[in-house]
Amino acid sequence: MAKEAFSCRWNNTEIGGAESQSMPTNFPHAVPEIPVTDVEKAAAYYVETLGFRFDWGDDAGGIGGISRGQCRMFLTNASLREPHGNSGPVVIWLNLNSKGEVDELHQRWQAAGARILSAPEDKPWNLREFTAADPDGNQLRVFYDFTWELREAAQKGESIL
């Protein structure tokens, strides 16, 4: 039996064939896995410095869950990751709702003693972003995508830069 081609919509353009009709159109929030040396020590940093909540887990089990608002992440140690061959460090992108939120979070994390690698800046790719790191070298790139604001301003003949 021949397999039908995959299909999806991108920017209101049909791509492929009929199989996409059984594909979900919306995915839930992704939950990244962050490789750490020690789950409990890493969780302490994420809680005390970055303001996350430690939800469950421990180093003996190899995995722990942290959250803040709608953001959930898993912290995993080498014993849990080893059979799967994944390692770190990794980069996690955190999408905020405004330039002001990016700046405010940067100020809070800096005041709490977070390891800040770069200050908030408007990038040429239309993201306002800053980068922080955890003790294991994993990077958190905090950003706001202001592309829609540029398009809206251009339609009105204005500039936001």
Beta strands, then each sheet from edge to edge (+ up, - down):
strand 1: 7-10
strand 2: 13-16
strand 3: 33-35
strand 4: 53-58
strand 5: 63-68
strand 6: 71-76
strand 7: 91-95
strand 8: 115-122
strand 9: 127-133
strand 10: 139-145
sheet 1: 1+ 2-
sheet 2: 3+ 6+ 5- 4+
sheet 3: 7+ 10+ 9- 8+
end
